[in-house]
């Protein structure tokens, strides 16, 4: 199996305030298990139904960082895309992410400088209720690097 290719390669010159990208997602039990293995976080609020029923949420919830990780895919694949480096992220968890429920991660360009772009990062449930709000700073691929890639760029991007 080959990995998917980035769908975009935006430089700082390509980014404009107001540009957005949205990614629908659902967190499954398998996602929670994999994240627990990667992070070492096996809090019973994420893994144990009986324990979770006694919490303020009344059921198991996903690790909040799984939703934050959705922005890694957005930033590296779509906006800005290939060559982007994620420099910082702030995040406020506003509500739990429930297993097997639909959510949408959205990145919106809110500032563009000579060197970096700032994004508002939000996740919302199907009714539009925000579960996460934050800001990320990205360094898109430098224009000179993209220009120097020439014919080598096309095979690195999805058709």
Backbone as a printed PyTorch tensor [residue, N CA C, xyz], in Angstrom:
tensor([[[  0.8460,  -1.1840,   0.0000],
         [  0.0000,   0.0000,   0.0000],
         [  0.8890,   1.2430,   0.0000]],

        [[  0.6110,   2.1560,  -0.8970],
         [  1.3810,   3.3950,  -0.9260],
         [  0.6080,   4.4930,  -0.1990]],

        [[  1.3540,   5.4170,   0.3530],
         [  0.7350,   6.5310,   1.0670],
         [  0.1350,   7.5230,   0.0800]],

        [[ -0.9510,   8.1880,   0.4560],
         [ -1.5150,   9.2200,  -0.4290],
         [ -0.5450,  10.3820,  -0.5830]],

        [[ -0.6680,  11.0740,  -1.6820],
         [  0.1740,  12.2320,  -1.9670],
         [ -0.5410,  13.5160,  -1.5760]],

        [[  0.2340,  14.5530,  -1.1970],
         [ -0.3950,  15.8520,  -0.9300],
         [ -1.1810,  16.3260,  -2.1480]],

        [[ -2.2530,  17.0580,  -1.8900],
         [ -3.1140,  17.5600,  -2.9650],
         [ -2.8170,  19.0140,  -3.3080]],

        [[ -1.9340,  19.6620,  -2.5280],
         [ -1.6130,  21.0690,  -2.7630],
         [ -0.1780,  21.3390,  -2.3430]],

        [[  0.3440,  22.4430,  -2.8360],
         [  1.6980,  22.9020,  -2.4850],
         [  1.6820,  24.4180,  -2.5500]],

        [[  1.1330,  25.0360,  -1.5030],
         [  0.9760,  26.4850,  -1.4570],
         [  2.1500,  27.1550,  -0.7600]],

        [[  2.6670,  28.1980,  -1.3810],
         [  3.6860,  29.0410,  -0.7520],
         [  2.9770,  30.1620,  -0.0060]],

        [[  3.7380,  30.9700,   0.7020],
         [  3.1600,  32.1150,   1.4120],
         [  2.4570,  33.0480,   0.4250]],

        [[  2.9750,  33.1210,  -0.8170],
         [  2.3790,  33.9850,  -1.8440],
         [  1.0210,  33.4890,  -2.3170]],

        [[  0.7630,  32.1890,  -2.1600],
         [ -0.5060,  31.5990,  -2.6030],
         [ -1.6130,  31.7430,  -1.5640]],

        [[ -1.2430,  31.9280,  -0.3050],
         [ -2.2310,  31.9510,   0.7780],
         [ -2.8550,  33.3300,   0.9300]],

        [[ -4.1520,  33.3330,   1.1300],
         [ -4.9140,  34.5760,   1.3170],
         [ -5.7970,  34.4320,   2.5520]],

        [[ -5.9450,  35.5050,   3.3030],
         [ -6.8420,  35.5070,   4.4590],
         [ -8.2370,  35.0950,   3.9770]],

        [[ -8.8430,  34.1980,   4.7220],
         [-10.1780,  33.7150,   4.3820],
         [-10.1830,  32.3470,   3.6960]],

        [[ -9.0410,  31.8940,   3.1780],
         [ -8.9890,  30.5580,   2.5790],
         [ -9.2900,  29.5240,   3.6600]],

        [[-10.0530,  28.4900,   3.3180],
         [-10.3970,  27.4530,   4.2820],
         [-10.2530,  26.0770,   3.6690]],

        [[-10.1150,  25.1070,   4.5480],
         [-10.1890,  23.7020,   4.1560],
         [-10.8950,  22.9730,   5.2840]],

        [[-11.8580,  22.1210,   4.9230],
         [-12.6140,  21.3420,   5.9060],
         [-12.4050,  19.8590,   5.6680]],

        [[-12.2770,  19.1120,   6.7640],
         [-12.1010,  17.6670,   6.6900],
         [-13.0740,  16.9790,   7.6340]],

        [[-14.0630,  16.2610,   7.0930],
         [-14.9530,  15.4990,   7.9700],
         [-14.2000,  14.3060,   8.5790]],

        [[-14.5840,  13.9220,   9.7840],
         [-13.9620,  12.7580,  10.4070],
         [-14.8750,  12.1690,  11.4680]],

        [[-14.5640,  10.9530,  11.8230],
         [-15.2290,  10.2290,  12.9040],
         [-14.1320,   9.5140,  13.6740]],

        [[-14.1990,   9.5300,  14.9790],
         [-13.2240,   8.8160,  15.7970],
         [-13.8360,   7.4820,  16.2040]],

        [[-13.1500,   6.4040,  15.8680],
         [-13.6230,   5.0560,  16.1700],
         [-12.8890,   4.4830,  17.3790]],

        [[-13.3820,   3.3630,  17.8730],
         [-12.7140,   2.6460,  18.9460],
         [-11.2920,   2.2730,  18.5220]],

        [[-11.1230,   1.8730,  17.2710],
         [ -9.7950,   1.5220,  16.7560],
         [ -8.8490,   2.7350,  16.7950]],

        [[ -9.3610,   3.9310,  16.4440],
         [ -8.5500,   5.1510,  16.5140],
         [ -8.0860,   5.4090,  17.9550]],

        [[ -9.0000,   5.2590,  18.9020],
         [ -8.6800,   5.4820,  20.3100],
         [ -7.6070,   4.4850,  20.7570]],

        [[ -7.7550,   3.2360,  20.3490],
         [ -6.7680,   2.2120,  20.7130],
         [ -5.3940,   2.5610,  20.1500]],

        [[ -5.3450,   2.9260,  18.8640],
         [ -4.0650,   3.2810,  18.2350],
         [ -3.4490,   4.5070,  18.9050]],

        [[ -4.2730,   5.5050,  19.2290],
         [ -3.7470,   6.7020,  19.8720],
         [ -3.2170,   6.3710,  21.2710]],

        [[ -3.9190,   5.5100,  21.9830],
         [ -3.4320,   5.0790,  23.2910],
         [ -2.0720,   4.4090,  23.1760]],

        [[ -1.9120,   3.5750,  22.1630],
         [ -0.6270,   2.8970,  21.9490],
         [  0.4740,   3.8920,  21.6090]],

        [[  0.1680,   4.8900,  20.7890],
         [  1.1660,   5.8860,  20.3950],
         [  1.5130,   6.7960,  21.5670]],

        [[  0.4910,   7.2610,  22.2890],
         [  0.6940,   8.2740,  23.3290],
         [  1.0060,   7.7000,  24.7020]],

        [[  0.5920,   6.4640,  24.9370],
         [  0.7110,   5.8970,  26.2770],
         [ -0.4140,   6.3090,  27.2030]],

        [[ -1.4280,   7.0020,  26.6800],
         [ -2.5590,   7.4790,  27.4770],
         [ -3.6930,   6.4570,  27.4140]],

        [[ -3.8090,   5.6840,  28.4780],
         [ -4.8730,   4.6840,  28.5660],
         [ -5.8680,   5.0470,  29.6690]],

        [[ -6.1320,   6.3420,  29.8230],
         [ -7.1080,   6.8340,  30.7820],
         [ -8.4130,   6.0610,  30.5700]],

        [[ -9.0160,   5.5370,  31.6250],
         [-10.2460,   4.7570,  31.4550],
         [-11.4140,   5.5710,  30.8830]],

        [[-11.3280,   6.8900,  30.9100],
         [-12.3780,   7.6960,  30.2690],
         [-12.4320,   7.4210,  28.7660]],

        [[-11.3150,   6.9310,  28.2250],
         [-11.2450,   6.6230,  26.7990],
         [-11.4600,   5.1370,  26.4950]],

        [[-11.2620,   4.2680,  27.5030],
         [-11.2020,   2.8310,  27.2290],
         [-12.2040,   1.9660,  27.9750]],

        [[-12.7330,   2.4360,  29.0880],
         [-13.5490,   1.5800,  29.9380],
         [-14.9720,   2.1180,  30.0200]],

        [[-15.9190,   1.3790,  29.4080],
         [-17.3200,   1.8170,  29.3690],
         [-17.8930,   2.0160,  30.7710]],

        [[-17.6450,   1.0590,  31.6570],
         [-18.2150,   1.1400,  32.9990],
         [-17.6860,   2.3690,  33.7390]],

        [[-16.3920,   2.5750,  33.6820],
         [-15.8140,   3.7530,  34.3270],
         [-16.3840,   5.0300,  33.7030]],

        [[-16.4050,   5.0900,  32.3710],
         [-16.8250,   6.2990,  31.6560],
         [-18.2760,   6.6630,  31.9590]],

        [[-19.1160,   5.6780,  32.2250],
         [-20.5220,   5.9690,  32.5550],
         [-20.6340,   6.7970,  33.8230]],

        [[-19.6720,   6.6970,  34.7050],
         [-19.6900,   7.4510,  35.9530],
         [-19.0570,   8.8340,  35.8500]],

        [[-18.5590,   9.1820,  34.6690],
         [-17.9470,  10.4990,  34.4980],
         [-19.0050,  11.5290,  34.1170]],

        [[-18.6140,  12.7810,  34.0700],
         [-19.5500,  13.8540,  33.7050],
         [-20.0790,  13.7180,  32.2810]],

        [[-19.4020,  12.8960,  31.4460],
         [-19.8470,  12.7200,  30.0650],
         [-20.7680,  11.5190,  29.9010]],

        [[-20.7680,  10.6090,  30.8620],
         [-21.6760,   9.4730,  30.8440],
         [-21.3420,   8.3960,  29.8260]],

        [[-20.2400,   8.5570,  29.1240],
         [-19.8150,   7.5660,  28.1280],
         [-18.3530,   7.8080,  27.7850]],

        [[-17.7690,   6.8480,  27.0930],
         [-16.3730,   6.9980,  26.6840],
         [-16.2400,   8.1810,  25.7220]],

        [[-15.1100,   8.8520,  25.8210],
         [-14.8190,   9.9640,  24.9240],
         [-13.4610,   9.7290,  24.2620]],

        [[-13.2580,  10.3700,  23.1230],
         [-11.9870,  10.2780,  22.4130],
         [-10.9450,  11.1720,  23.0750]],

        [[ -9.6860,  10.8290,  22.9080],
         [ -8.5990,  11.7210,  23.3110],
         [ -8.7600,  13.0150,  22.5170]],

        [[ -8.6760,  14.1610,  23.1700],
         [ -8.8050,  15.4340,  22.4670],
         [ -7.7420,  15.6270,  21.3990]],

        [[ -6.5630,  15.0740,  21.6390],
         [ -5.4660,  15.2630,  20.6890],
         [ -5.7000,  14.5310,  19.3670]],

        [[ -6.6150,  13.5760,  19.3300],
         [ -6.9450,  12.9510,  18.0380],
         [ -7.5390,  14.0030,  17.1180]],

        [[ -8.4070,  14.8570,  17.6460],
         [ -8.9810,  15.9320,  16.8260],
         [ -7.9050,  16.9320,  16.4140]],

        [[ -6.9970,  17.2730,  17.3250],
         [ -5.9090,  18.1820,  16.9730],
         [ -5.0820,  17.5800,  15.8380]],

        [[ -4.8590,  16.2790,  15.8870],
         [ -4.0450,  15.6110,  14.8640],
         [ -4.6580,  15.7110,  13.4740]],

        [[ -5.9570,  15.9310,  13.3810],
         [ -6.5820,  16.0810,  12.0600],
         [ -5.9750,  17.2620,  11.3060]],

        [[ -5.4880,  18.2640,  12.0430],
         [ -4.8880,  19.4250,  11.3900],
         [ -3.5270,  19.0960,  10.7890]],

        [[ -2.8590,  18.0970,  11.3050],
         [ -1.6030,  17.6690,  10.6930],
         [ -1.8670,  17.2090,   9.2620]],

        [[ -2.9490,  16.4680,   9.0720],
         [ -3.3260,  16.0310,   7.7250],
         [ -3.7220,  17.1960,   6.8310]],

        [[ -4.5130,  18.1060,   7.3650],
         [ -4.9270,  19.2730,   6.5800],
         [ -3.7120,  20.0940,   6.1740]],

        [[ -2.8590,  20.4140,   7.1460],
         [ -1.7170,  21.2720,   6.8670],
         [ -0.7100,  20.6200,   5.9320]],

        [[ -0.4450,  19.3480,   6.0950],
         [  0.5500,  18.6690,   5.2820],
         [  0.0740,  18.2320,   3.9160]],

        [[ -1.2430,  18.1390,   3.7550],
         [ -1.7800,  17.5960,   2.5010],
         [ -2.5460,  18.6200,   1.6690]],

        [[ -3.1920,  19.5960,   2.2920],
         [ -4.1250,  20.4530,   1.5650],
         [ -3.9140,  21.9490,   1.7250]],

        [[ -3.7250,  22.4270,   2.9290],
         [ -3.6300,  23.8690,   3.1460],
         [ -2.6810,  24.1460,   4.3080]],

        [[ -1.4210,  24.4740,   4.0420],
         [ -0.8030,  24.8170,   2.7680],
         [ -0.4750,  23.6190,   1.8720]],

        [[ -0.1600,  22.4510,   2.4620],
         [  0.1650,  21.2770,   1.6640],
         [  1.6430,  20.9400,   1.7180]],

        [[  2.1230,  20.3090,   0.6570],
         [  3.4870,  19.7990,   0.5740],
         [  4.5000,  20.8360,   1.0460]],

        [[  5.4060,  20.4030,   1.9070],
         [  6.4870,  21.2660,   2.3680],
         [  6.1710,  22.1410,   3.5620]],

        [[  4.9180,  22.1640,   4.0000],
         [  4.5440,  23.0230,   5.1290],
         [  5.1190,  22.4730,   6.4320]],

        [[  5.5490,  23.3730,   7.3010],
         [  6.0380,  23.0030,   8.6220],
         [  5.1560,  23.6890,   9.6670]],

        [[  4.6220,  22.8860,  10.5770],
         [  3.7390,  23.3530,  11.6410],
         [  4.6180,  23.8590,  12.7830]],

        [[  4.5620,  25.1370,  13.0720],
         [  5.4500,  25.7430,  14.0650],
         [  4.8540,  25.7840,  15.4630]],

        [[  3.5560,  26.0540,  15.5750],
         [  2.9390,  26.1200,  16.8990],
         [  1.4400,  25.9130,  16.7920]],

        [[  0.8340,  25.5890,  17.9410],
         [ -0.6000,  25.3510,  17.9920],
         [ -1.0950,  25.6770,  19.3870]],

        [[ -2.1560,  26.4620,  19.4730],
         [ -2.8760,  26.6180,  20.7320],
         [ -4.2090,  25.9070,  20.5510]],

        [[ -4.7680,  25.4280,  21.6460],
         [ -6.0270,  24.7000,  21.5310],
         [ -6.8250,  24.8300,  22.8190]],

        [[ -8.1320,  24.9490,  22.6400],
         [ -9.0620,  24.9230,  23.7700],
         [-10.0840,  23.8450,  23.4620]],

        [[-10.1820,  22.8610,  24.3600],
         [-11.1770,  21.8050,  24.2070],
         [-12.4740,  22.3020,  24.8190]],

        [[-13.5210,  22.3800,  24.0260],
         [-14.7730,  22.9960,  24.4560],
         [-15.8640,  21.9890,  24.7940]],

        [[-15.7560,  20.7900,  24.2410],
         [-16.7400,  19.7350,  24.4960],
         [-16.0830,  18.4130,  24.1270]],

        [[-16.5990,  17.3060,  24.6520],
         [-15.9890,  16.0140,  24.3340],
         [-16.2760,  15.5840,  22.8990]],

        [[-15.3620,  14.7900,  22.3630],
         [-15.5720,  14.1430,  21.0710],
         [-16.0130,  12.7170,  21.3840]],

        [[-17.2220,  12.3890,  20.9380],
         [-17.7980,  11.0730,  21.1940],
         [-17.3900,  10.1030,  20.0890]],

        [[-17.3000,   8.8410,  20.4410],
         [-16.9360,   7.8370,  19.4550],
         [-18.0630,   7.6390,  18.4410]],

        [[-17.6630,   7.4070,  17.2070],
         [-18.5670,   7.0740,  16.0980],
         [-19.5770,   8.1680,  15.7670]],

        [[-19.2610,   9.4080,  16.0900],
         [-20.1180,  10.5490,  15.7430],
         [-19.3880,  11.4040,  14.7040]],

        [[-20.1370,  12.0730,  13.8130],
         [-19.4820,  12.8810,  12.7790],
         [-19.0330,  14.2500,  13.2890]],

        [[-17.8260,  14.6370,  12.8540],
         [-17.2440,  15.9330,  13.1830],
         [-16.5980,  16.5010,  11.9210]],

        [[-16.3000,  17.7930,  11.9690],
         [-15.5900,  18.4430,  10.8670],
         [-14.4870,  19.3040,  11.4500]],

        [[-13.2600,  19.0750,  10.9530],
         [-12.1190,  19.9190,  11.2980],
         [-12.0040,  20.9840,  10.2140]],

        [[-11.7990,  22.2360,  10.6200],
         [-11.7170,  23.3390,   9.6650],
         [-10.5030,  24.2000,   9.9820]],

        [[ -9.7180,  24.4790,   8.9510],
         [ -8.5820,  25.4010,   9.0650],
         [ -8.8850,  26.6090,   8.1940]],

        [[ -8.7190,  27.8000,   8.7640],
         [ -8.9700,  29.0350,   8.0210],
         [ -7.7750,  29.9660,   8.1710]],

        [[ -7.2730,  30.4680,   7.0520],
         [ -6.1710,  31.4210,   7.0840],
         [ -6.6880,  32.7230,   7.6830]],

        [[ -6.0340,  33.1700,   8.7800],
         [ -6.4700,  34.4130,   9.4170],
         [ -5.4000,  35.5020,   9.3640]],

        [[ -4.1710,  35.1330,   9.0020],
         [ -3.0990,  36.1250,   8.8830],
         [ -2.0070,  35.5590,   7.9930]],

        [[ -1.4540,  36.4080,   7.1390],
         [ -0.3380,  36.0160,   6.2840],
         [  0.7410,  37.0900,   6.4110]],

        [[  1.9460,  36.6560,   6.7530],
         [  3.0840,  37.5740,   6.8310],
         [  4.0940,  37.1600,   5.7630]],

        [[  5.2540,  37.7910,   5.7660],
         [  6.2880,  37.4270,   4.7950],
         [  6.8040,  36.0080,   5.0040]],

        [[  6.7250,  35.5110,   6.2390],
         [  7.3450,  34.2240,   6.5500],
         [  6.3900,  33.1240,   6.9920]],

        [[  5.2680,  33.4970,   7.5970],
         [  4.3790,  32.4660,   8.1230],
         [  2.9220,  32.8310,   7.8850]],

        [[  2.0770,  31.8250,   8.0730],
         [  0.6250,  32.0270,   8.0070],
         [  0.0240,  31.5160,   9.3100]],

        [[ -0.9640,  32.2510,   9.7930],
         [ -1.6710,  31.8490,  11.0030],
         [ -3.0530,  31.3470,  10.5960]],

        [[ -3.4680,  30.2450,  11.2160],
         [ -4.7390,  29.6010,  10.9110],
         [ -5.5980,  29.5030,  12.1640]],

        [[ -6.8890,  29.7300,  12.0080],
         [ -7.8260,  29.3790,  13.0730],
         [ -8.1680,  27.9140,  12.8330]],

        [[ -8.1200,  27.1350,  13.8840],
         [ -8.3930,  25.7020,  13.7880],
         [ -9.5930,  25.3840,  14.6680]],

        [[-10.6240,  24.8160,  14.0660],
         [-11.8280,  24.4730,  14.8200],
         [-12.3020,  23.0740,  14.4350]],

        [[-12.9690,  22.4360,  15.3720],
         [-13.6730,  21.1860,  15.1090],
         [-15.0820,  21.3590,  15.6470]],

        [[-16.0470,  20.8830,  14.8780],
         [-17.4500,  21.0130,  15.2750],
         [-18.1840,  19.7090,  15.0230]],

        [[-19.2500,  19.5010,  15.7850],
         [-20.0800,  18.3140,  15.5800],
         [-21.0690,  18.5660,  14.4400]],

        [[-21.9170,  17.5970,  14.1650],
         [-22.8520,  17.6820,  13.0340],
         [-23.8360,  18.8330,  13.1680]],

        [[-24.1050,  19.2850,  14.3920],
         [-25.0220,  20.4030,  14.6090],
         [-24.2980,  21.7450,  14.5850]],

        [[-22.9900,  21.7300,  14.3850],
         [-22.2180,  22.9630,  14.3350],
         [-21.6730,  23.4250,  15.6800]],

        [[-21.8460,  22.6090,  16.7300],
         [-21.3230,  22.9600,  18.0530],
         [-19.8150,  22.7170,  18.0840]],

        [[-19.0520,  23.7490,  18.4520],
         [-17.6030,  23.6000,  18.4830],
         [-17.1540,  22.7210,  19.6360]],

        [[-16.2510,  21.7930,  19.3180],
         [-15.6450,  20.9440,  20.3370],
         [-14.1840,  21.3270,  20.5560]],

        [[-13.6130,  22.1050,  19.6360],
         [-12.2220,  22.5200,  19.7220],
         [-12.0710,  23.8550,  19.0150]],

        [[-11.2640,  24.7370,  19.6030],
         [-10.9640,  26.0280,  18.9850],
         [ -9.4960,  26.3260,  19.2490]],

        [[ -8.7990,  26.8120,  18.2370],
         [ -7.3910,  27.1060,  18.4350],
         [ -6.7970,  27.9030,  17.2970]],

        [[ -5.4800,  28.0920,  17.3730],
         [ -4.7310,  28.7670,  16.3190],
         [ -3.4400,  28.0210,  16.0640]],

        [[ -3.1030,  27.8800,  14.7910],
         [ -1.8570,  27.2490,  14.3970],
         [ -1.0370,  28.2040,  13.5550]],

        [[  0.2810,  28.1000,  13.6800],
         [  1.1920,  28.8730,  12.8520],
         [  1.9430,  27.9020,  11.9540]],

        [[  1.9620,  28.2160,  10.6590],
         [  2.5870,  27.3520,   9.6660],
         [  3.6010,  28.1120,   8.8440]],

        [[  4.6690,  27.4080,   8.4860],
         [  5.6350,  27.9210,   7.5210],
         [  5.4270,  27.1270,   6.2410]],

        [[  4.7910,  27.7230,   5.2240],
         [  4.5940,  27.0150,   3.9610],
         [  5.9370,  26.7840,   3.2640]],

        [[  5.9230,  25.9330,   2.2640],
         [  7.1310,  25.6960,   1.4760],
         [  7.6230,  27.0390,   0.9240]],

        [[  8.9120,  27.3230,   1.0370],
         [  9.4200,  28.5790,   0.4780],
         [  9.2820,  28.5990,  -1.0510]],

        [[  8.9720,  29.7680,  -1.5920],
         [  8.7920,  29.9060,  -3.0370],
         [ 10.0160,  29.4100,  -3.7990]],

        [[ 11.2270,  29.7470,  -3.3230],
         [ 12.4400,  29.3430,  -4.0380],
         [ 12.6070,  27.8260,  -4.0240]],

        [[ 12.2040,  27.1660,  -2.9550],
         [ 12.2870,  25.7020,  -2.8990],
         [ 11.3150,  25.0980,  -3.9060]],

        [[ 10.0830,  25.6000,  -3.9110],
         [  9.0860,  25.1030,  -4.8700],
         [  9.5560,  25.3460,  -6.2950]],

        [[ 10.0680,  26.5370,  -6.5820],
         [ 10.5470,  26.8620,  -7.9280],
         [ 11.7020,  25.9630,  -8.3430]],

        [[ 12.6180,  25.6660,  -7.4190],
         [ 13.7790,  24.8310,  -7.7330],
         [ 13.4180,  23.3630,  -7.9490]],

        [[ 12.2450,  22.9530,  -7.4930],
         [ 11.8260,  21.5610,  -7.6690],
         [ 11.4810,  21.2630,  -9.1260]],

        [[ 11.0170,  22.2560,  -9.8430],
         [ 10.7010,  22.0850, -11.2620],
         [  9.8710,  20.8530, -11.5370]],

        [[ 10.3570,  19.9870, -12.4230],
         [  9.6360,  18.7790, -12.8280],
         [  9.5400,  17.7390, -11.7160]],

        [[ 10.3390,  17.8880, -10.6650],
         [ 10.3120,  16.9440,  -9.5530],
         [  9.0820,  17.1470,  -8.6740]],

        [[  8.3970,  18.2810,  -8.8070],
         [  7.2300,  18.5750,  -7.9690],
         [  6.0150,  17.7480,  -8.3540]],

        [[  5.7280,  17.6330,  -9.6270],
         [  4.5090,  16.9620, -10.0880],
         [  4.3420,  15.5440,  -9.5360]],

        [[  5.3800,  14.6950,  -9.5270],
         [  5.1800,  13.3330,  -8.9930],
         [  4.9320,  13.2730,  -7.4760]],

        [[  5.1700,  14.3820,  -6.7810],
         [  4.9500,  14.4180,  -5.3290],
         [  3.5430,  14.8590,  -4.9600]],

        [[  2.7660,  15.2740,  -5.9410],
         [  1.4060,  15.7540,  -5.6910],
         [  0.3720,  14.8140,  -6.3210]],

        [[ -0.7740,  14.7040,  -5.6760],
         [ -1.8610,  13.9100,  -6.2370],
         [ -2.3490,  14.5730,  -7.5140]],

        [[ -2.7030,  13.7630,  -8.4680],
         [ -3.1710,  14.2990,  -9.7590],
         [ -4.5470,  14.9100,  -9.6360]]])
